[in-house]
Amino acid sequence: MICTLREALRKRGLSLHPSKCKVQTNSEGWNLRGDVSLDDGFSVDFLPEGECLTVLGTSLALQDVTQHEIRTRVSAGWRLFWSMKPLLLNRGCSLKHRLRLFDSTVGSCVLWCCESWTLRAEDRRHLKTTRRAMLRRIVGAARVTDEEYVSWIRRTTKKAEAMAQSACVRDWIEAHGTSKWSWAGHVSRRPVRSWVWRVTVWRDSDWQSLMLESCTARPLRPSRRRWMKWEDILRRFCTAAGLEQWKSLSQDRSTWAGKADTFSKWFCSE
């Protein structure tokens, strides 16, 4: 397939650069790894099993997609946080200004492409604890003499959350819910033959149906946990709020946009 694509590009005056070609495979027992020659002077890199492929800052994995991506975003957020340490932890500057700087830089870094996530409970917990750890360092409440560590953490976290709220720092879980709601409406209103619609529907529904029809035993999937779909949370919200199906509701742009805040708040408490 890669050689066919390379030949088709050549006819259009384009070339496929070997160093930019990396291959992932979910075939069990696949032994070809590393640099594999496909044609004279042309080879591609077969990634080791379980290694993610990074495209435009997004980590693409074949298993536990959202979990791998969140770990990548959190790592990138910490790197940015420490690179901006002289600004974010400077007690000589206004705390509100430092918190707003944190939100516009580190927060935006962590929330990059968050609308594509399908969060589990452990993913929410990871995002929440990471954000609180960063906020505690920025606020920097000193530990009182003889104060227990757990009590100090709770007091500092409460103070940091209050200061962040007063500075209008986004809650990462709520911001993810708002972005996902907006993106879901955009996807649903796209033509059925558009790439964004076809990819979303195929991966979320059609692929699962195909696996269920072709397998007599338990279908293959990334893990033995419940198979969560990207649209599950949208369906649950519409059911809980007594609304129509989300794909039908999203066709009215103004109505859909008006439900964004309600969904994000429900999503945080869900």
Secondary structure as UniProt FT lines:
FT   HELIX           2..11
FT   TURN            12..13
FT   HELIX           18..20
FT   STRAND          22..23
FT   TURN            28..29
FT   STRAND          34..39
FT   TURN            40..41
FT   STRAND          42..46
FT   TURN            49..50
FT   STRAND          53..55
FT   TURN            56..57
FT   STRAND          58..60
FT   HELIX           65..83
FT   HELIX           85..88
FT   TURN            91..92
FT   HELIX           95..102
FT   HELIX           103..107
FT   HELIX           108..110
FT   TURN            111..113
FT   HELIX           114..116
FT   HELIX           121..139
FT   TURN            145..146
FT   HELIX           149..166
FT   TURN            167..168
FT   HELIX           172..189
FT   TURN            192..193
FT   HELIX           195..201
FT   HELIX           202..206
FT   HELIX           207..214
FT   TURN            230..231
FT   HELIX           232..240
FT   TURN            241..242
FT   HELIX           246..249
FT   TURN            250..251
FT   HELIX           253..258
FT   HELIX           260..269
//
